[in-house]
Amino acid sequence: CFNAIKALVPNEAELELYQVHAVTEGTDAQAEVSVRLGENGRSVTAKAADPDTLVASTRAYLAALNRLMVKRTRGPNAQAMAS
């Protein structure tokens, strides 16, 4: 799913960490996914939970990607670029 997102939202982020943990037990168990992305010396982590591991993975990846995008706009060069 990460490659599909990367095709839709081109970026230079590298997947540094991917962890899946079962939050609950049983057939309707919640999966909690942690994702860490790195780009140009910046690193962000995001988590998401869902009974469907693929959905949780996608949500965590998108959350981390959004955080990287915010860091880009708030980075040291953002002020110079806005001028």
N, C-alpha and C positions, 0 to 999 in steps of 0.2 A: 504494500500500500504506500510505502514511503516513496518509491520510484514514481508511482502514479501522481502523487502530490507534487513531486519535484518537476514532473513534466508539465503540470498545470501552473505551478508557481515557481519559475526558475529561480534558483538561489545557489549559493556556494556553501551552504551549511553542511557540515559533516556530522554524521551520527556517532557520538562518542560513547553513549550508554543506552542500553535498552534492557529494561527489567520488567518481568511480569510476576506479580504476586497474587495469590488467591486471598481475597479479603474475607470471604465466607466459604463455607463448605457445602457440598451437595451439587445436584444437577443444575441448580439456579445460582451457582456461585458467582460472586462479583470478582472480576479480574481488575487489579489495579496495575496500571502500566506507568513506568517512569521512563522519560526520554531526556537525554542531554544532547544538545546540539552545540557545535562550536563553529565559529566563523571569524576569521581575522583577529584571533586572540580573545574574542569574546566567547563566553560560554553561558548557556541558560539551561535550566531544568524545568520540566513540566510533568504533571501527573494527571491521569484521568482514570475513571473507573466505569465499568459497564459489564453486564453479563456476557457480552460478546467481546472477546479479546481483540478482534480486528477493529471494532468500533472504539474501544478504549485506546488502542494503539494510535489510531488516526486522530482522535481528539487530543491525545497527549502531544503528538508530533506537531499538529497545527497550533496548539497553544505555545509550544516552544518556538516554533517558527515566527509566530506573532510577537513573542517577546524579543526575538532577535531583531525583527523589523523595527520595533520601538527603540531598541538600543542603537540601531543605525541612525535613527532620526534624532536621538538625544546624545549622540556621541560627540567627541570634541570638535569634529569638523562640521557638525550640523549647524552651528551658529554661523560659521563662515559661508556655508552653502546657502543659507537663508538670506544673506545680505546681497 
